[in-house]
Amino acid sequence: MPRNMETTTAIGKYHIVWIAALLITASLAAFIFSDRYFTVVEDETTIIDGARRPVAATLRIFWSGRGQFLHPPLSDVLLHFWIPVAGNSVTLLRAPSVVLFLSGLLILASAARKLAGDRAFLPVIAIGTLSPFAFHFARLAGWYAFSFFAVAALTLAWLRYLERSTAPRLIAFILLAIAAIYANYYGWVLVACLLLDGWLLRRRDALKVSVVTFGAMAVAYIPLWRPFLRASLPGRQSGAVLSKLVLAAYNLYILFVSESVAPWIWWFSLPAAAAIALVLWIAWQALTPRIRLFLLYFAIAFTGLAVTGKIDSKRLLFISGWLMLALAAALARRGRVLIAPLALVALLGWAGIFARKWYAAPHLIEPWNEVAHHAAQSLRQGDLVVSNSPSFHFYLGYLLTPREESRVFTVGQWRHAAPPRPFALLFVEGVNQSVNVPTGQLMRELQSGCVTLEARHLVPDSGSELKRRLFPQFREPPFRISVYRFRCD
């Protein structure tokens, strides 16, 4: 190569590194300074409460075969050691997730460079840092970003092994495969897709690698086989075939746009859906047969979640890496054609984030911190407090003294409480999907035996009627939060 061409290439790589560093730094700052605008959701509170237990107690739950939270314990164990460091800061509590996601992006970008050359490195960083979906879900405390990081590292380890098939590189791949399945039960499917990659490439060692990898994983998984099988047993399916198809389409939509713009906001969602279809079609046409395989592996993982009825927004982040990788490779080849529809989708998602009024699932913007402060004032005035919301209890717990905490109840605890009358009661009701706590009976008892002093409804859900019609198995009231105050004589 001529000397001046070498210099030009070096300058180009220098610029790529600086732009990538700028995007990562800007994204880190955006995560940190925006965190107070996004509430700690019920899944996070459940995971955090579980991680506070001693590690031995958590491991005993899995060794007994019961398991917890429908995911393996590795991320919970790591979170256990971080909680004392984070203290009372929600932003610090979520910090490891943000760091793991951004680190995973860098690793995924390195994998893209191996597949599609240097020009694919920066598009991965851009897609990940500018993604409205990742902006919401990469911050959540728990297994989400950890699993994304594990899949990114696993992918790079696999490509490195294909590049030079040495024993140390195979061992690295196997260890990361074990980490992936210890972070997410569905990691087995992702490891299987990568091993399928060896068969589709017609490698002579495909059988040997598959047997050795699955054998090592099976042995390493001995403590988790019983909870894994229990979590994987077919249970009640979430709706009919049409319901599953609608749910799958919705999740593909929010993977690009995020929940910030609901599909029933037609003047935004229809252009976004058309742009998403165009992006996928252009990407498929632009990709080489080799890189198309990773788009296929993403489709296998996505379809598996949809068919089993386990697809939802929180389970999309950890499979999204292969979609990012494929789109980045397509951008490297057909950037001029692909960048406009991708930019349109991202801009619509970010417009929804700033507007904060078009959310399909407003759980991330529910003002539980403000409601908790209101409840703390009521407690100091002598009220009792009851709520079915884990997020509410999470925020309220930071505001109370031990004596005040004794007058706060979950719905289950209230059924066994018998406070002497008269008393004033603040009842805070939220919408829970993963922690389904029925409150209808308690409401009827309070309305029939007490005087209603206050009734407030917060965070209207514009799609509640449509959700109830399409997904009757979910409880979707017109408001996400209701606050009632009763006087019981």
C-alpha positions in Angstrom: 0.0 0.0 0.0 1.4 3.5 -0.9 2.5 5.6 2.1 -0.1 8.3 1.5 -2.9 5.7 1.4 -1.7 4.2 4.7 -1.8 7.7 6.2 -5.3 8.4 4.9 -6.5 5.0 6.3 -4.9 5.8 9.7 -6.6 9.2 9.8 -9.9 7.6 8.9 -9.6 5.1 11.8 -8.5 7.9 14.1 -11.7 9.8 13.3 -13.8 6.7 13.8 -12.4 6.2 17.3 -13.0 9.8 18.2 -16.6 9.8 16.9 -17.3 6.5 18.7 -15.8 7.9 21.9 -18.0 11.0 21.5 -21.2 9.0 21.0 -20.4 6.7 24.0 -19.7 9.7 26.2 -22.7 11.6 25.1 -24.9 8.5 25.6 -23.5 7.9 29.1 -24.2 11.6 30.0 -27.8 11.2 28.6 -28.4 8.1 30.7 -27.1 9.7 33.9 -28.9 13.1 33.6 -32.2 11.7 32.4 -32.5 8.9 34.9 -34.7 10.8 37.3 -37.4 11.1 34.6 -37.8 7.3 34.3 -39.3 5.5 37.2 -38.1 2.3 38.7 -40.5 -0.2 37.3 -42.1 -3.2 39.1 -39.7 -5.8 37.6 -36.7 -3.8 38.8 -38.1 -3.5 42.4 -38.8 -7.2 42.5 -35.3 -8.0 41.3 -33.7 -5.5 43.6 -35.6 -6.8 46.6 -34.5 -10.3 45.8 -30.9 -9.3 45.3 -30.8 -7.8 48.8 -31.1 -11.3 50.2 -27.8 -13.1 51.2 -26.2 -14.8 48.2 -26.5 -18.2 49.9 -30.3 -17.7 50.3 -30.6 -16.9 46.6 -28.6 -19.9 45.6 -30.6 -22.2 47.9 -33.8 -21.1 46.0 -32.3 -22.4 42.8 -30.7 -25.5 44.3 -34.1 -26.5 45.7 -35.4 -26.4 42.1 -37.9 -23.5 42.6 -35.9 -20.7 41.0 -37.1 -17.1 41.0 -38.1 -14.3 38.6 -37.9 -16.6 35.5 -34.2 -15.9 35.0 -31.0 -17.5 36.4 -29.2 -16.0 39.4 -25.9 -14.7 38.0 -27.0 -11.1 37.4 -28.8 -11.1 40.8 -25.7 -12.2 42.6 -23.7 -9.4 41.0 -26.4 -6.9 41.8 -26.3 -8.0 45.4 -22.7 -6.8 45.8 -23.5 -3.5 44.1 -26.5 -2.5 46.2 -24.4 -1.3 49.2 -22.3 0.8 46.9 -25.3 2.4 45.3 -26.9 3.3 48.6 -30.1 5.4 48.2 -29.3 6.6 44.7 -31.4 5.1 41.9 -29.0 6.4 39.3 -26.1 4.7 40.9 -28.2 1.5 41.3 -28.7 1.5 37.5 -25.2 2.6 36.7 -23.8 -1.0 36.1 -26.5 -1.6 33.5 -25.6 1.5 31.6 -21.9 0.6 31.7 -22.6 -3.0 30.6 -24.8 -1.9 27.7 -22.2 0.6 26.4 -19.4 -1.9 26.8 -21.5 -4.5 25.0 -21.9 -2.0 22.2 -18.2 -1.6 21.8 -17.8 -5.4 21.8 -20.6 -5.8 19.3 -19.0 -3.1 17.1 -15.8 -5.2 17.1 -17.8 -8.2 16.0 -19.3 -6.2 13.2 -15.9 -5.1 12.1 -14.8 -8.8 11.8 -17.9 -9.6 9.7 -18.2 -6.5 7.5 -15.0 -4.5 7.8 -13.9 -1.3 9.5 -16.9 0.6 8.1 -19.3 -1.4 10.1 -17.8 -0.4 13.5 -19.2 3.1 13.9 -22.7 2.2 12.7 -23.2 -0.2 15.6 -22.2 2.5 18.1 -24.5 5.0 16.4 -27.5 2.6 16.2 -27.1 1.5 19.9 -26.5 5.0 21.4 -29.3 6.7 19.3 -31.8 3.9 19.8 -34.9 5.2 21.7 -35.7 1.6 22.8 -32.2 1.1 24.3 -32.4 4.5 26.0 -35.4 3.2 28.0 -34.4 -0.5 28.7 -30.6 -0.4 28.9 -30.8 1.5 32.1 -33.0 -1.0 34.0 -31.4 -2.7 37.0 -31.3 -6.4 36.6 -30.4 -9.0 33.9 -31.3 -6.9 30.9 -28.1 -5.1 30.0 -26.0 -7.9 31.5 -27.5 -10.4 29.1 -27.0 -7.9 26.2 -23.3 -7.7 27.2 -23.0 -11.5 27.5 -24.5 -12.1 24.0 -22.2 -9.4 22.5 -19.1 -11.0 24.1 -20.3 -14.5 23.1 -20.7 -13.3 19.4 -17.2 -11.8 19.3 -15.7 -14.9 20.9 -17.4 -17.1 18.3 -16.2 -15.0 15.4 -12.7 -15.0 16.8 -12.8 -18.8 17.0 -13.9 -19.0 13.4 -11.1 -16.7 12.5 -8.5 -19.0 14.2 -9.7 -22.2 15.7 -7.5 -22.6 18.7 -8.2 -24.3 22.0 -8.0 -21.1 24.1 -10.5 -19.4 21.8 -12.9 -22.3 22.0 -12.6 -22.3 25.8 -13.3 -18.6 25.9 -16.4 -19.2 23.8 -17.6 -22.0 26.0 -17.1 -19.9 29.2 -19.1 -17.1 27.7 -21.8 -19.5 26.6 -22.1 -20.7 30.2 -22.2 -17.0 31.4 -25.0 -16.4 28.9 -27.2 -19.3 30.1 -26.5 -18.3 33.7 -27.9 -14.9 33.0 -30.9 -15.9 30.9 -32.7 -19.2 30.4 -33.2 -18.3 26.8 -29.5 -18.0 26.3 -29.6 -21.7 25.3 -31.4 -20.7 22.1 -28.8 -18.0 21.3 -25.9 -20.4 21.9 -27.6 -22.9 19.6 -27.9 -20.3 16.9 -24.2 -19.7 17.0 -23.4 -23.4 16.9 -25.8 -23.7 13.9 -23.7 -21.0 12.3 -20.8 -23.5 12.2 -23.0 -26.1 10.5 -24.3 -23.6 7.9 -20.7 -22.6 7.1 -20.0 -26.4 6.6 -17.1 -26.4 9.0 -15.5 -29.8 9.6 -15.3 -29.2 13.3 -19.0 -28.2 13.7 -20.0 -31.5 15.3 -17.0 -31.6 17.6 -17.6 -28.0 18.7 -21.3 -28.5 19.3 -20.8 -31.7 21.3 -18.0 -30.1 23.5 -19.9 -26.9 24.0 -23.3 -28.4 24.9 -21.5 -31.0 27.0 -19.7 -28.4 29.0 -22.8 -26.3 29.3 -24.9 -29.3 30.5 -22.4 -30.1 33.2 -22.0 -26.5 34.3 -25.8 -26.2 34.5 -26.4 -29.0 36.9 -27.4 -26.6 39.7 -30.0 -25.0 37.4 -31.5 -27.8 35.5 -34.5 -28.2 37.8 -35.5 -24.5 37.9 -34.7 -24.2 34.1 -37.1 -27.1 33.3 -39.7 -25.7 35.6 -39.5 -22.3 34.0 -39.6 -23.8 30.5 -42.6 -26.1 31.1 -45.5 -25.1 28.8 -48.1 -23.3 30.8 -51.1 -21.3 30.0 -50.5 -19.6 26.7 -51.0 -15.8 26.5 -53.9 -15.5 24.1 -54.9 -16.9 20.7 -52.9 -17.0 17.5 -54.1 -13.6 16.4 -53.3 -12.1 19.8 -49.7 -13.5 19.5 -49.3 -12.1 16.0 -50.4 -8.7 17.1 -48.1 -8.8 20.2 -45.2 -9.9 18.0 -45.8 -7.1 15.5 -46.1 -4.6 18.4 -42.8 -5.8 19.9 -41.0 -5.5 16.6 -42.3 -2.0 16.3 -41.2 -0.9 19.8 -37.7 -2.5 19.2 -37.2 0.3 16.6 -39.4 3.1 17.9 -39.6 2.3 21.6 -42.8 2.5 23.8 -42.7 6.3 23.6 -45.0 6.4 20.5 -47.9 4.1 20.8 -49.0 2.3 17.6 -52.5 3.9 17.9 -50.9 7.3 17.5 -51.5 6.8 13.8 -50.0 10.0 12.4 -46.6 8.9 13.9 -46.9 5.1 14.0 -47.9 4.5 10.3 -44.9 6.4 8.9 -42.7 4.6 11.5 -44.1 1.2 10.6 -43.5 1.9 6.8 -40.0 3.0 7.6 -39.3 -0.1 9.6 -40.5 -2.4 6.8 -38.3 -0.4 4.3 -35.3 -0.7 6.6 -35.6 -4.5 6.9 -36.2 -4.9 3.2 -33.2 -2.7 2.2 -31.0 -4.4 4.9 -31.9 -7.9 3.6 -31.0 -6.8 0.0 -27.8 -5.1 1.0 -26.3 -7.8 3.3 -24.0 -10.5 2.1 -25.2 -14.1 2.5 -22.8 -14.4 5.5 -24.2 -11.5 7.4 -27.8 -12.3 6.5 -27.3 -15.3 8.8 -27.2 -13.1 11.8 -30.4 -11.4 10.8 -31.8 -15.0 10.5 -30.6 -15.8 14.0 -32.3 -12.7 15.4 -35.5 -13.8 13.6 -35.2 -17.3 15.1 -34.8 -15.9 18.6 -37.6 -13.3 18.1 -40.0 -15.9 16.7 -39.2 -18.3 19.5 -40.2 -15.7 22.1 -43.4 -14.9 20.2 -44.5 -18.5 19.7 -44.0 -19.4 23.4 -45.9 -16.3 24.4 -42.9 -14.9 26.3 -42.2 -12.0 24.1 -42.4 -8.5 25.8 -40.4 -5.3 25.8 -38.1 -6.4 28.7 -36.9 -9.5 26.8 -36.0 -7.7 23.6 -32.8 -6.0 24.6 -30.7 -9.1 25.0 -31.6 -10.4 21.5 -31.3 -7.0 19.8 -27.5 -7.2 19.3 -27.7 -9.3 16.2 -30.3 -7.0 14.7 -28.0 -4.0 15.4 -25.1 -5.9 13.9 -27.0 -6.7 10.7 -28.3 -3.1 10.3 -24.8 -1.8 10.9 -23.4 -4.0 8.2 -26.1 -2.9 5.8 -25.4 0.7 6.6 -21.7 0.1 5.8 -22.8 -1.1 2.3 -25.9 1.0 1.5 -25.7 3.9 3.9 -27.2 6.5 1.6 -30.3 4.5 1.1 -30.8 3.1 4.6 -29.9 6.1 6.7 -33.1 8.2 5.9 -35.7 5.6 7.1 -33.5 4.6 10.1 -33.2 8.3 11.1 -37.0 8.8 10.7 -37.8 5.9 13.0 -35.3 7.2 15.6 -36.6 10.7 15.4 -40.2 9.7 15.9 -39.1 7.6 19.0 -37.2 10.5 20.4 -40.1 12.9 19.8 -42.2 10.6 21.9 -39.6 10.6 24.7 -39.6 14.4 24.8 -43.4 14.7 24.5 -44.1 12.1 27.3 -47.7 11.8 26.3 -47.9 9.2 23.6 -46.5 6.2 25.5 -47.9 2.8 24.6 -46.9 1.4 28.1 -46.4 4.4 30.4 -44.8 2.3 33.2 -41.5 4.0 32.6 -42.9 7.5 33.2 -45.3 6.8 36.1 -44.6 9.4 38.8 -44.2 7.0 41.7 -41.6 9.2 43.4 -44.1 12.1 43.6 -46.9 9.8 44.8 -44.6 8.4 47.4 -43.8 11.9 48.7 -47.6 12.6 48.9 -48.1 9.3 50.8 -45.3 10.2 53.3 -47.0 13.4 54.1 -50.3 11.5 54.8 -48.4 9.1 57.0 -47.0 12.0 59.1 -50.6 13.2 59.5 -51.6 9.9 61.0 -52.9 8.0 57.9 -52.4 4.4 57.2 -51.2 3.5 53.6 -52.0 0.5 51.5 -50.8 -0.2 47.9 -50.5 -3.0 45.4 -47.6 -1.3 43.6 -44.0 -2.5 44.1 -42.7 0.7 42.6 -44.6 2.8 45.1 -43.3 0.7 48.0 -39.8 1.0 46.6 -39.8 4.8 46.6 -41.8 5.2 49.8 -39.3 3.0 51.6 -36.5 5.6 51.1 -38.7 8.3 52.8 -39.8 6.6 56.0 -38.6 5.9 59.5 -39.1 2.4 60.9 -42.1 3.6 63.0 -43.7 5.0 59.9 -43.0 1.9 57.9 -45.1 -0.1 60.4 -48.2 1.8 59.1 -47.6 0.9 55.5 -49.1 -2.3 54.1 -49.3 -4.3 50.9 -52.7 -5.6 49.9 -51.8 -9.0 51.2 -50.7 -7.6 54.6 -53.8 -5.5 54.9 -56.0 -8.6 54.8 -54.5 -9.8 58.0 -54.3 -6.3 59.7 -57.0 -5.3 62.1 -56.3 -1.6 63.0 -58.7 -0.1 65.6 -61.2 2.3 64.2 -61.5 5.1 63.5 -58.6 5.6 61.1 -57.8 7.4 57.8 -56.5 5.3 55.0 -54.6 6.2 51.8 -55.0 3.5 49.1 -52.7 3.7 46.2 -53.5 1.4 43.2 -51.2 0.8 40.3 -51.3 -1.4 37.2 -49.1 -4.5 37.6 -48.5 -7.1 35.0 -45.7 -9.3 36.4 -46.9 -8.8 40.0 -50.6 -9.3 39.6 -52.3 -8.3 42.9 -56.1 -8.1 42.7 -57.5 -5.1 44.5 -61.2 -5.2 43.6 -62.4 -6.9 46.8 -60.5 -4.4 49.0 -61.9 -1.5 47.0 -65.4 -2.8 47.5 -64.9 -3.2 51.2 -63.5 0.3 51.6 -66.2 1.9 49.5 -69.0 0.2 51.4 -67.6 0.6 54.9 -65.8 3.9 54.8 -66.3 7.5 53.5 -64.3 8.5 50.4 -62.4 11.8 51.1 -60.3 11.9 48.0 -60.0 10.2 44.6 -57.3 11.1 42.1 -56.4 9.4 38.8 -53.0 9.9 37.2 -51.3 8.9 33.9 -54.2 8.3 31.5 -53.6 5.3 29.2 -55.0 6.3 25.8 -54.8 2.7 24.6 -56.5 1.0 27.5 -59.7 0.2 25.6 -57.8 -1.2 22.6 -55.6 -3.3 24.8 -58.5 -4.8 26.6 -60.1 -5.7 23.3 -56.9 -7.3 21.8 -55.5 -8.7 25.0 -58.3 -9.5 27.4 -55.9 -11.5 29.6 -54.3 -8.2 30.8 -55.9 -5.8 33.2 -55.7 -2.4 31.5 -57.7 0.4 33.3 -58.0 3.9 31.8 -55.5 5.3 34.3 -52.2 3.8 35.4 -52.4 5.2 39.0 -55.4 5.8 41.3 -55.1 7.4 44.8 -58.0 7.2 47.2 -58.3 8.5 50.8 -60.9 7.0 53.1 -62.1 7.7 56.6 -63.2 4.5 58.3 -65.2 5.2 61.6 
